[in-house]
């Protein structure tokens, strides 16, 4: 019985990986904060959510960012960006604390680094 359950979980992961459209990918990449999340999650592997918040706050507001600025980053990540990235299989969040690349991470990364003229510009212009 556990073999079937394991097989079902693998099938679910495969299904999730194939259920992301080009439009979804462009939507994910249309926001700078989400691109910054991807830079750090995909560049470094698993990262603590608190560390990611600190990194992004420093990127956006500089080294001496305030607690209010950190909170702004935290709230937007928690309520908007991380759920969207996880729903699309681009990241996986464990116990609300650790973030790592998800099953669709490699696919999204291919779009991010596409060198064809105009691809990144189209991504950035995508309706948010």
Order of alpha helices (4+ residues) and beta strands (2+ residues): alpha-alpha-alpha-beta-alpha-alpha-alpha-beta-beta-alpha-alpha
